[in-house]
Amino acid sequence: MKAVVVNPEADGRLVIADIADPAPGPSETLVRIQAFSLNRGEVRNALSDAGAGFRPGWDFAGVVEQAAADGQGPSVGARVVGMTAAGAWAERIAAPPIMIAELPANVSVEAAASLPVAGLTALHAIRKRQKLEGARVLVTGASGGVGVFAIQLAKHAGAHVTAAIHNPSYEALVRRLGAEAVAVGSDLAQAAHGPFDLVLDSVGGRTLGAALEMLAPGGTCVVFGASENAVVTFDSVKFRPGGTSLYGLYLGYELQFEPPSVGLAHLAGLVGEGVLDPMVEVTASWSDVARVSRDLMDRRFVGKAVLRVG
């Protein structure tokens, strides 16, 4: 079969090459991949650190070509969405049933492919506060891949959402997704709807420092990225109004307690119901993987990029 592999000598480092077909184990489903999405973390690694022959890819969607021999999981012909640690940018993949979920009939594979890493990160992040109805939620990096899902999920749960962005041109977008207030800039000076019961941060640096000082008593700040700066300075006195907490979220850790299949089924259902916009802004052939990857890293579009296989 064909797959995207890293070739440091090639222009753009990413090429489509012939590799061996996957050999599913008795508890694995063989999926013919129809689309996959790009995430900044995997793209950054593929374009800079990964060695020759490495196969990137976390998110995928397609059709079951061969059901698991042990009878678990979806049957042949089922449309599914799934995730893996690497290698999803390919024509086929062997995946355990706990890593995939069937799709509602009205959800396209392109929409589904955008969900796994970004959608699940947002889902697990908002769950760090049990009661969201009426809660005040701040989402930093709100126009990013996780942020656009977090706004919608928090709004759907009944929260009052403030979106923090760096580029004022994205204000209309985050308001359309459900943000009631918008703060522009790293110091969050416009975040007038605080203090906040829940902060979801992917920026770090000055933004995280300011956000920590805006937590309400009993509030939680969930950190899942550091696009601005990994070093944070904040006033610890302002951080301690009573029962505040800082939670470091790593998706791999969260998935020990709930398999991806559960969250993916939930997210796909919300897309099918029209509650969740997957924010697919770029759709292209996988032959354009090097160009689209560079565009993603250069922030030339907002939302998700999905590439069709074949």
N, C-alpha and C positions, 0 to 999 in steps of 0.2 A: 504494500500500500504506500501512499504518499503521506508525508507529514512535514511540518515546518521544523527545521533544525537550525541551530546556530552555526554559521560559517564565518569566522572572523575575517576571512579574506574577501568575502563578498561585499558589494556595496549595500549598506544597510544591515549587514550581519545576519539577516534572516532569509532563508531560501526554502523552497519546497523540494524535497528529495525523496527517493525511494528508500523505504526501510522494511524490516520484516513485519509480517502481519502479527497482530496480538494473538496469544494462545490463551483463551479464557480458562480459568480453573473451574472446578465443579460448582463453586458458589459465586461465579461471576457472570454478568450479563454482557453480551457483545453488542455495542451500540454503533450504528453507522451515523457518524456525526454529520449534521447538515449545517450547523452554524456554531460559532464560538465568539465570545466577547473578550475584550482586552482590559486588563487591570494594570494600573501604573506600577505596582510592585513587581509583577512578573515581567513587564516590558522593560523596566529599568534594569533588571537582572539580565535579560536576554541581550540588551543593547550594550551592556558594559562589562558585566562580571562573568557570565556563563562561558564555558569553554566550548571548543569545537564539538559538534555532535549533540549538544544538549537540546532536549525537546521541551520547549515551554508550553504552557497552557493549563489553566485552572478550570474555566467554565466551558460547558458544552451543552448542546441540545441536538436531538436527532431521533432516530427510530431504532427500536430493538431489532437486531438482525438474528440474534441467537439468544434464547432464554437460558437462564442458569440451569445447569444439569440437575441440581438438587431440587428444582421446582420452586424456588423462592424468587420473588421479584416479578416484574411485568412480563407479559407474554410477547411473542414475536409480533411485530407490527405496531406495538405501542409507541406512542410519541412520548419522549422523556426529556427531562433536564437533569443535569448532574454536574458534579465537580470532582476534581482529582488533584493530587499534589503536583503533577507535571504530565505533559504529553497530550493535552487535549486539543492541540492545534494539529489535527490529523484526520484521516478519513474514517478510522475506526478506533474504538477504545474498549477494553475489557474493564468493567467496573462492578464492584459489589452492589447488590440491591440497596443497601443502606445509603449509598452515595447518589442515588437517582430517585426521581419522582415522576409519575405520569402527569401529563399535561391535560388540562381541560380542552375540549374540542375547539374553543374559540380563542385559544392562545397560540400565537405563531411561534415557530422555533426561534425566530430572530428575537422576539420579545423575551422568550424564556431564557435564551442564552445570556442575557444581561443580568440575570438574577443571582446566581450562586454566591460569589464572594462578596460583592458589594451589598446585595440584598440581605444576605444572612448576617453580615457584620452589623448593618443597621438594625435588623430585627433583634439580635442578641443585645445590642447596646441599649435600645429603648426598654428592654425587659429588666434592666437593672433598677428600674423603679416599678414597684408592683401596681400602684394606682396612678394611672395617667390622666384619668378624667379630671379636667380642671387644673392639672399641673402646669406649671410654667417651665417650658423647655427651651433651652438655647442650643442651636446647632451651629457650630463653627465649620468653616470650609463647606458651607451649605450648598454651593453649586458643584461640588465634587461628586465622584461616583457614589460614595456612601451617603453623602449629605442629602442628595435629592431623594433617596429612599427614606432616610431618617425623617425628613420633614413630613413626608406623606404618611408614614406609619404612625408618627406621633400625633399628627392631626386627626387621623382616622380613629385613634384611641381616645380622642377628646381633649388633647392637650392644647394649650395656647403656645404657639411656636414663634420664637424669634430666630431669624436666620442671620448669621454673621457672614459677610462676604468681603472680599478685597476689591473686586471690580464692580463699581456701581451699575454697570450695564446689565448685570444679572439680577437686578432687583425685581423686574417684572416677572422673570422666570420663577424665582423662589416664592413670590407672592402667589403666582398661579398654582404652585404646588401645595400651598396651604399656610405659608408663613403670614402671621398677622402683623409682625413688625420686622424691620430689617435694620441691621447695624453694619455700617461700612467702615473698614479699617481695623488695624490690629489691636487698638486700645479699647474697643467695644464701647466707645463713648456714647454711641447712639442706642445702646441696648437698654432703653428706658423701661422695659417691661420686667426687669429683675426686681428683687433677687430671684434666682431660679431654683426650682426643685430638682431639675436634671439638666446637666450640661453634657453634650456629646461633642468631643473635641478631636479633630484630626489635624490640627495646625501646629500646636505646641508654641514655644517661644512666648512672645509678648501676649498673644491672644489667650493662651492657656493661663498665663499668670493673671491676666485681668479676669478671666472667667472664674478662676478659683476664688477670687475675692467677691464674687457675686452670688455665691451659693447661699440659699436660704437655710435656716436651721433644719437639720435632717436631710439636706440635699446631697446629691451624688454627682460627681464629675467622672464621666467615662472617657478614657483616652484610648484611641485606637490608631493614632498616626501622629506624625510630626513633620508636616510638609514645610513649615517655616523654619523651625529650629528645635532641636531636641533638648536644648538647655532652657530651663524655665526658672524665672525669679518671681516670687510672689510674697505678699505680706501675710505671714502665718497667723497674725492676730485676726485679720479679716477673714481668714479661712476657717476660724474656729467659733462660729456663732452658736454651735451646739449640734453635735452628731453628724457633721459633714464628713464626706468620705471621697477618696480618690481611687478609682478602679481602673486598672490596666487591662484592656480587653485584647485578647489574642484569639482569633477565630478557631484555630486548631484546638485550643484548650476548651473553648465552649462546646465544641462538637463532640467532646468526650461524654457529655451528659445528655445530648440530644442529637441523633444522627442527622446529617444533611437532608435526608429524604423527608423528614417531618417538616422542617422549616421551608424547604423548597415547595412542598405540596401546598403549604399555607400561602406562600408568596404568589405562586402560580394561580391559586384560587382568587386572590385579591386582584390580580391582573385581569382574570376572566370576568370578575364582577365589575370591572371598571373603576375600582378603588385605587389601584396602584398603576401609575404611568411608568413603564420601564425606562423611559428617557433614552431611547435609541436615537442618537443624533447622526451617526454615520453608519451606513450599510454599504459594504463593498465585497468584492471577491477576495478570497484568501490569497490570491496572487499579488494583492496589494499590501500584504502584511507588513513589509518593511516601511513603506510610505506611511501607512496609517499609524503604525507604532511610533514613528518619529513625530507625527502630528499630535498624537496623544501626549507625548512627553513635552512638546512645545506649547501645550494648552491651546491648540488652534480650534478646539470645539469644546462644548459643554455636554455632559451626558455620556452615554456609552457608545462605543464603537463595536459593531458586530460584523464579522466576516463570514460569508457563505462559503461552504466547502464544495468544490466541484466546478 
